[in-house]
Amino acid sequence: MSEQKRRPKAKWKYGPLRLAMPWIAIVVGIVLGLRGLIEYQATGDPLFIAVGFGLAALGVIMFFVYRWMAKRGL
């Protein structure tokens, strides 16, 4: 029996979503928060303000968590 040559698989330690997702969340959160501030005067509904700036805060937390994970090779 002949041995089959095995190809080494590419190891993806950091996926593209893992690198881009915090930045996307921060930008979208800021846009939603600013939209909420503008529409708050017309409608009086603070939903977009809370969701927008909450998403931006979550993006900042994701950024630091993903850096911590990358440092440990997770």
Secondary structure, 3 states (H helix, E strand, C coil): CCCCCCCCCCCCCCCHHHHHHHHHHHHHHHHHHHHHHHHHHHHCCCHHHHHHHHHHHHHHHHHHHHHHHHHCCC
